[in-house]
Amino acid sequence: MDVEDVSDEEIVNALAVAQALGKSSETTNLETKYDDIAEGLKELDMDNYDNEDDGILILPPLI
């Protein structure tokens, strides 16, 4: 993937993950670390992350 092909939504998702992981290293309570990561992952809306009906073809069909 080229830098030019990155959408704003992908950048927002990547920043949300980075922020969640960064928070986990700042806390001392192990349970809080995992809660921060889980909360950050919820923000990504993974149910709608990779819809197959978006028309993007990653690999060409093998004939």
C-alpha positions as CSV (number, residue, x, y, z in Angstrom):
1,M,0.0,0.0,0.0
2,D,1.4,3.4,-1.0
3,V,1.2,6.3,1.3
4,E,-1.0,8.1,-1.2
5,D,-3.5,5.3,-1.0
6,V,-4.1,5.6,2.7
7,S,-7.5,7.1,3.6
8,D,-8.3,9.4,6.5
9,E,-10.3,6.6,8.1
10,E,-7.4,4.3,8.1
11,I,-5.2,6.9,9.7
12,V,-7.8,7.5,12.4
13,N,-8.0,3.8,13.1
14,A,-4.3,3.4,13.3
15,L,-4.0,6.4,15.7
16,A,-6.8,4.9,17.9
17,V,-4.8,1.7,18.2
18,A,-1.6,3.4,18.9
19,Q,-3.2,5.6,21.5
20,A,-4.8,2.5,23.2
21,L,-1.5,0.7,23.2
22,G,0.4,3.7,24.5
23,K,-2.0,4.2,27.4
24,S,-1.4,0.6,28.5
25,S,2.3,1.2,29.0
26,E,1.6,4.2,31.2
27,T,-0.6,2.4,33.7
28,T,0.5,0.3,36.6
29,N,-2.7,-1.7,37.1
30,L,-2.7,-4.8,34.8
31,E,-6.5,-4.9,34.6
32,T,-6.5,-1.2,33.5
33,K,-4.0,-1.9,30.8
34,Y,-6.2,-4.5,29.1
35,D,-9.3,-2.3,29.6
36,D,-7.6,0.6,27.8
37,I,-6.7,-1.7,24.9
38,A,-10.2,-3.2,24.7
39,E,-11.7,0.2,24.7
40,G,-9.4,1.4,21.9
41,L,-10.3,-1.7,19.8
42,K,-14.0,-1.1,20.3
43,E,-13.5,2.3,18.7
44,L,-12.3,0.6,15.5
45,D,-15.7,-0.9,14.7
46,M,-14.1,-4.1,13.6
47,D,-17.6,-5.5,12.5
48,N,-17.5,-3.2,9.6
49,Y,-13.7,-3.1,9.0
50,D,-13.4,-5.4,6.1
51,N,-16.6,-5.6,4.0
52,E,-16.2,-7.8,1.0
53,D,-18.8,-5.8,-1.0
54,D,-16.6,-2.7,-1.2
55,G,-15.4,-3.6,-4.7
56,I,-11.7,-3.8,-4.0
57,L,-9.9,-6.8,-5.5
58,I,-6.7,-7.6,-3.7
59,L,-5.6,-10.7,-5.7
60,P,-6.7,-11.3,-9.3
61,P,-8.7,-14.5,-9.8
62,L,-6.6,-17.5,-10.9
63,I,-7.8,-18.9,-14.2
